[in-house]
Amino acid sequence: MSAFPFLALVLSAAPGQALPPQAPPQILAPVEAAPQAAQPAPVARRVDGKVTFATATAAYIDAGALEGVAIGQVIRLTRANQPSGTCTVRETADNSSTCTGEGIRAGDRFTFDTTLPGAPAVAKMAPIPTEEELESRNAVVTGTPVALVEAKAQPRDVVLGQLPVVRGDLGYAVWLASPSGPGDSQRLQLDIQVNGLDAFAGFRFFADARLMQWTQRSDTYVPGSSTQLLVHDLELAQRDPKKSWSASFGRVMPWFAPGSSVFDGAQGGLRFGRTEVGIFGGTVPDPYTTEPTLDRYTGGVYANFEAPIGSTLLSGSARAAVVQNPAVLRHYEGELLLNYWAGGVFSASGDLRMGFGDVQAPSYIDSARVALTVRPVPIFWLSGGFSYWGLAMPNEEPIATYPGPSRRADGSIGVDATDWLRIAALGGWVDDLTSFVSHTYVGPEVTFTKVLAGLSFGYLKDLGWVEGQSVWGQIGWAPMAGTRLTGRISWFQTTETISGATNPTPANDVGLTVNGTVGLNRWLSLRAMVLVRAGVDNFDASSIPFGTATNLFLVGTY
């Protein structure tokens, strides 16, 4: 037994209280204080991380106390290099944390600067007390009364992060190819997103719409009017987790109904602790134009649950529904989605959809997916996934809306070799079950995390229906708050065509991608993207094949 608890209790006796007579006087003798060591200087550090798993009300990030994350800290998140919201840290472990927020998705990134204390000075332990001294100190402690202290802890409110309530993107987009083809197009585009604008009686307004004015297009690929409005979400919803019920109506983007499409109708549920069950249904808009229809519909029941198990979390959602559309007639389907998260060390997710009706997949398995991530130590991770789509659905739209029967697998393995170097390898395989062609890719990736906002290099070897190889380099730069720039240059070499015939000489292409967001003020920013890919085997500038996609947008948030 250590000597320090006994000594602390002896020295904390109330003033004027006599010690028991058996207390030996030598335990109160003054101890010469050791010279205080100089405090080490704090260490500045930039932390880069991501959300490893997210639910409707909580998220889990791969940074913790050892990286400088603190309880109550507000972390700003990005998605596809764009601000996506914030989350407030609720609990921390050594290399992982939990935080609360809305609209968070797995894969969201974050970067922040912090300061860590330097390495503490090595403590010099006192000599081990003799058995006689321990017995005398024990007698003092057991003879000293200890008063009970009433706990004064009070509950506190938790503030959840909030995405921008209103966001608008106005800009111009261009797609060009040379030699000029029917796919060349240009359009003026306005995107509007509303994320929970207060309406009435606890209901909030949600919207996601796009207005497009085509100034150049091909009727083959973009039929219909030159002015088009796409509405993906337009609803009034009450989804407050503190209430015992939820409801939404309008053009609903359903919650907790995995695999369900957007529909024009209503959804309602009842909550029992961490479990919610309910019903939903309505007509399904046209998948290409989003126009309302009467010959497509869906309806059914859903359920969602969260089950903390010690320091781990198991969550899941399920849906049983009927789906009707002109292409597949009537289809009855059920889907189950499960997620498991274990303190940043292990996470797994799986999704299974089965169905029957006028059309059905082999063994009634419409689709299946599983993904695993393992991080046995903070510097090493291993992840992999497999997905299968078995339902063959007729497709009459000019652009494919549904996937065809296929199987695919992908994985990655990596190590944070130092605090500035990350080494990884990735690979994948895709098998098309309709055309019976397959594709495999594999290659390494190296990232220097301390060079600006990250400098990466990679190589991929492609095998299968198109053989070849590619090399790329990418760099990010965040010179100030609200501003982030990314550039990527690639080289592609193709040695075999889709028909399986070997090219007489390899075909070489180069690609360049530049995108960035520049904050103009607190609520307005400028976003631009340029993507170019061109052949380099023909040096005649008038006939070099190339393609480009370019856009420029003003982005306003409130």
N, C-alpha and C positions, 0 to 999 in steps of 0.2 A: 504493500500500500504506500502511495506517495506521501511525503511529509507535508506537501503544500496545503491540502485541504485542512489539516489540523491547525497549522499555523494561521491560516486565514480566519478561522472561526475564533481562535484565541484573541487575535488582534482586533476583531470586530465586537468584542464584548461591550455592553453598555457602560458609559462612564459611572464610576462609583460602585460597580458591581464587583464584589470580591470573588477572586478565583478560588476553586476548591483547595483545601489545605494540601492535598497531595501533589499539587502542581509544582514541579521543580522550577526554581528560579532561573535556571540557565536557558530555558526556552525563550525567555523574553529579553535575553541579552542582545544588544545592538549588533547588527551584522554589517560589516564594512561593505558599502555599495561599490559594485564594480564600475569602472569608468564606462560611461555611456558611449557606445560606438557611433560613429557618424552615420547618419541616415543616408542610404544610397539614393542617387538621383532617380526620379521617375523616368520611365521609358515611353516615348510617343509611339503609337502604332495605328495603322489604318487597317480596319477590319472589313473584309469582303465576304459575303455569305449569301445564303438563299433560304427560302422556306422549304423544308423537307416534307411537310405534310400540313394540311389545313382542313378545318371544319367550318361550319357556318359561323361559329363564334370564337374560335381559337386557332392559333397557328403555332408551328414548331420550327425553330430556326437552328442552324448548325453553328452557332456561336454562343459562348457562355461566359461565366465569371472569369475564366482564365484569359479570355480575349478582351475583358473590360466591360462586358454587358452588365448593367445594373438594373435591379428591380425599379419599375417606374419610368425607365427610359423609353422615349418615343422614337421608334425606328421608322425611317422613311423607306418605302418599298418602290421598286420599279418593275415594270413588265414590258419586255421587248424594248428596253431602253427608254420607256416612258413612265412618268410617275403614276403609281397605281394605288397609293393610299399610305396609311401608317398603321403601326400596331404598337401597343404599350406592353412592355415586358412585365409579366406577372410572376414568373418563377425562373430561377437560373440553376443550372448544374455547371460542372466544370467546362464542358464544351458544347452545351446546348441550352436552349431556353424556350419557354412558352410565352406567348403574348396574345393579346386580345385585339380584335379588329374585325371589320366587315369587308367582304369582297376580296379576301386574300385567297390566292391560289398557290398550290405547290409549284415551285420553280421561280416565284418572285424573288428578285435580287435586292441586296442592300449594301451600302458602303457608308462607313462613318469612321471618324477619327476619335481615338481615345488615348488615355494615359494610364499605363500600368505601373505599379510600384516596382522599384528595383529589387534585386535579390536581397533578402534580409540578412543581417549579420548573424553569424553562427553563435548560438547561445552556449555559454559555458555552464554546465550543470554543477550544482552543489554536491558535496560528498554525500554518499548514501548513509542515512542515519543508522545507528546500532539498534539492535533489538530492544535494549533497555530504553533507549530514547523514544522509540516508536510506542512502546507500552505506556510510558509516562504521558506522551502527547494524546494517546487514545483516551486515557483517563480524564484528561482535561476536557476533550471534546464531548465525551459521553456524559460528563457532569454539567455541561453548559446548556441551559434551556434555549430552544430555538423558537422564536415567535413566528406565527403564521402571517403571511403578507397577502392581502387581497389583490387579485389581478385587476389592473386598470385598463386592459386592452379594450378598444372600442372598434366596432366595424367601420369600414370606410367605403366610400363609393368608388367604383372602378369606371374610369373613363375609357370608352371604346374609341378607337380610331375611326375616321370617316373619310371615304373617298370624296373627291369633288362632287358636289350635289349636281351641278350643271357643267357640261363640257361641250364645246362646239369646235369643229375642225372645218375650216373653209380653205379650199385650195384647188389646184389644177393638176391633173394626172395625164401622162403621155406614155403610150406604148408604140414603138416604132421598130421596124425591121428592114434590113437591106440584104438582098434585093427586095424592093417594096412588095408587100403582099397584102391580101385582104384582111389580115389581122391588125393592121395599123389603126390605132384609135386614140382619141383624146377626149377628155371630159372635164367639166367643171363640177366639183363635188362638195357637198355640205353634209357633215355628219353631226348629229345631235345625240348626246347621251344625258339622261336625267337619272340620278341615282338617289331616290328616296326624298323627293321634295314633299314637305308636309302638306297634306290636303285637308282632311277632316276626320274627326272621331278616331284618331290613331292611324288612319290610312295614309299611305304615302304614294306619290306618283313616280313611276318608273317608265323610261322610254329609251329606245335605241333605234334610230332611223337614219336613212341616207337618201338625199335628194341629188340626182345626177342629171346634168344637161350634156348630152353627147354633141360635140362639135365635129367629130370625125369618127366613123365606126363602120363595121361590116355587118350587114343585115343577116349574114349567115351565122355569126357568132353572137350578135346582140340584136335579136329581132324586136319588133314593137316600136313604140314611140321613142323619139329622141330625148324626151323628158321622162325620167323614171323615178319613182319613189319606192324605196324598200323600207318596210317597217318590220323590224325583228322583235320589238317589245313595246307594248303600249298598255299599261295596266295600273290599276289602283290596288295596293296590297298592304296588308297588316301582317308583319312577320316579327313582331317584337317578341324575343325569347322569354321575356318576363310574364307574358300573358299565356293563358291556358288554351288559346285557340289561334288559328291563323286563317287568312282568307285573301284571295286575290281574284280579280275579274278584269276582262278586257282581252287584249292580245297577251296571253300569259306565257312567260318563260318559266316553266314549272320548277319548283324546288323539291328536292328529295324524291323525285320520280325518275330514276336513272333510265336513259335511253328515250325518254319521251320527247316528241317534237314540240315546237311552239304551237299553240292552238288559240282560237278565238272562243273563249268560254270562261270557266271559273274553276278554282281550286280551293278547297277548304279542309282544315284539319283540326284535331284536338291533340293537346299535349298532356302527357302524363310523366312528369319529371323530365328525364332526358329522352323520352320517346314521343314521337308524333305519328299519328295515323290519320288518313283522310281519303277523300275522293277527288277526282278531277275529270274534266271532259269538255269537249267542244269541237268545232270544225277546224280543220287544218288548212292554213293558207297554201297557195301554190308555192312549191319549194324554190322556184326560179324567180318569179316576179313578186312574191309575197302577197298577191291579191287574194281577198277572201274567196272561198269556194264553198259549195254545198255538197260536192260529191266526195269529199275527204273528211274524215272525222276520227277522233280517238276518245277513249274514256276508260276509266278503271279506278283502281284503288292503289294507295301507296303507303309506305311506312318508313320511318327513319329512327335510328337509335344511336346513342353514345354510351359506352360502358367503360369507365375507368377501372383498370385492374392493377392495383398497386401503383407503380410508376409508369404503367403503360396505358394505352388507350385503344379500344376497339370500337369502330363505328361502322354503320352500314345503312343502306337504303335499298328498298325493294319496290317493284312495280308489277302489277298484273293488269293488262289492258287489252282492248280490242282496237285494231287499226284498220281503217277502210280507205282505200284510194283506188283510182281507176287502173293503176298499173298492176297491183297485186290482189285486187278484189279485197277479200276480208282475211285478216290474219289475227290470230290470238297469240299473245306473247307475254312472257314473264321474264323479269330481269332482276338480278341480285348483284349489288355492289358492296364489297367489304374492304375496309382499310384498317391496318394495324400499325401502331407506332410504339416503339420501345425506346424512349429516352435518347433518340439520335443514334443508337447503336444498330437498330434493325427496323426496317419498315417494309410493309408488304401491302399490295392492293390487288384485288381481283374482281372481274366483272364477267357474268355469265348471262346470256340471253337465249331463251328457248322459245319455240313457237310452232304453231301448226295452223292449217287453214287451207285456202285455195292455192297457196304456194307454200312450200316448206323446204328447209335445208336438210342435208343428210343428217340422220340421227336427231333431227329436230333442233340442232344447235345452230341458231342464227349467227351468234358471234360469241367469242370468249377472249379474255385478256387477263394476263397476270404480270405483275412487276414486283421486283424485289430489290432492296438496297441494304447492304451490310457495311457497317463502319466499326470493325472490332476495336480499332484504336483510332484516336482523333486524326492521325495523319494519313490513313489508308481507307479507301472505299472500293466497293465492288457492287455493281448494279447490273441488272439484266431484265429482259421482258420478252414475252411471247404473246402474239395476238392472232386470231383466226376469224375470218368472215366467211360464212358458209351459205348465206341466202343470196340467190341470184334474183335480182329485181330488174324488170324491164325499165329502160331509161329512154325517154323521148326528148328530153331537154337538149339544147345545143351544147351545153356544158354538163358533164357527168355530175349527177347529184348524189348518187349512192355508190359505194365501193363495190367492186366485183369480188367473187370468191377468191380468197387469197390467204396465205400464211406468211407471217414475218416474225423475225426475232432480232433483237439487238442487245448490246451490252457494252459496258465500259469498266475499266479498272484503272485506278490512279493512286498516286501518293503525293502528299505535300512534302517533298524532299527537304525543303527549308522554308523559312517564312517568306521567301521571295521566289521560290521555284516549285512549280507543280508539273508532274509528269503523268501522262495518262495514255491509254490505248483504247480504241473503240472499234467495233465491228458490227456487222449486221447481215441479214439474209432475208430475201423476199422471194416468194414463190407464187406466181399467178396461176390459179387453178383453172382458168378458162383458156389462156393461150399456151399454158405449159412451158413458160419460160421463167427463168429465175435469175437473180442478181445477188452477188455477194460483195461486200466491201470490208476492208480492215486497214488500220493504220494507227500511227502514234500521234500524240499531240503534246506540245510543251508550252507552258505559260509562265511568263515572268510577271508576277503579280505586282511588283514594286515599280515597274516601268510605266510612268504616267498612270492611266487607269487600267493597265493590263496589256501585255504584248504576248501574242500567241503565234505559234507556227504548227502546221500539221501536214500530214501526208496520207493519202488514201490510195489503195490499190483496188480497182474494180474488176470483178470477174463475173462471167455469165453472159447475159443477152447483149450487153455492151461492155467490152473489155477495154481497160486503159488504166490511167493513173492521174492523180492530181496533187498539186502542192499549193498551199495557201499560207498567207500571213495576215494577221489582224492586229490592230492597235486601237486602244480607246484613250480618250483624253477628256477630263472634266476640269477645265481651267477655273470655273467658278460655280457657285450654287445655281442650279437650274439650267446648266449648260453641259451637254455631253456630246462628244463627237466620236465617230467610229469609222475606221477605214479598213477595207479588206481587199487584197489583191490575190488572184488565183491563176494557176496555169493548169489546163486540161489537155490530156493526150488520149486519143481514142485509137485503138489498134484493131478493133473488130466492130463491124456494123451490127445492126439489129437482126439482120438475116443470117448472121453467123459467118459471113464471108470475111476473110482477113483483108484489110486495106493494103494496097501495094505500098503505100507510105503512110506512116501515122499522121492523123489529123490533129493539129494543135490549135488551141483556143486560149485566149487570155480573158480574164474577167476582172472588173473593178466595181466595188460597191463602196459608196460613201454616204453616210447618213448622219444626221445630227439634229439636236434640239438646242436652241439658243433662247434662254429666258430674257424677254424684253422687260418685264416687270413682274410683280407678284402674281398676276392673273393671266398674262398674255405671253406666249412664246411662239417662236418660228421653228417649223420642222421641215426638213428637206431630205430627199433621198434620190440618189442617182445610181442605177445599176446598168452596166454595159458589159456585153460579152461579144467578142469578135474573133474571127479566124486570123491566123498570122502566117499561113502557108502561102497565100497569094499577096504579093507586095504591090499589086496594082490597086491604088487607092480607090479607083472608080468601081471596083467589083469586090472589095473585101466584104464578106458576109458579117453582119453584126446585128445585134438586137439591143434595145435599151428600154428600160422602164424608169420614168422620172416623175417625181411629184414635189410640190411645194405647198405647204399648208400653214395657215395661221391657226393657233390653238388657244382657245380661251377657256379658263376654268374658274368656277366659283364655288 
